[in-house]
Amino acid sequence: MKINKEDKFFIEKTKALKALSFVMDPELEVNIVDLGLVYEINFFDNKRIHVVMTFSTPGCPLGESIENGVKNTLAEEFPFYEIEVEIVFEPMWAVEMMSDSAKQQLGITE
């Protein structure tokens, strides 16, 4: 996920993305940002955060745990915000969405 420097909420989105890099996928033991699971982080003037993300598989058995990790982590960083997490499967997650660091951690070579 890239953040535009011209975005009104650039600082908040950068802080949120950094915080979310501590949320791990328990099965893969790689953080959700490097895995490419976070598609969007949207901030609104009414102190609301809306995260659009996916899981590596639609039937992810630990999806609820990951979603709760996102909510809890953002609640720590932004205690006065309402946090919403939207799970989507379009676009479908693919290995190509992972950072080079995540691929290296998982031993994936191209």
Summary of the structure (lengths in Angstrom):
residues: 110
radius of gyration: 13.7
end to end distance: 20.9
largest distance: 43.8
contacts: 298
relative contact order: 0.20
helix: 35%
strand: 21%
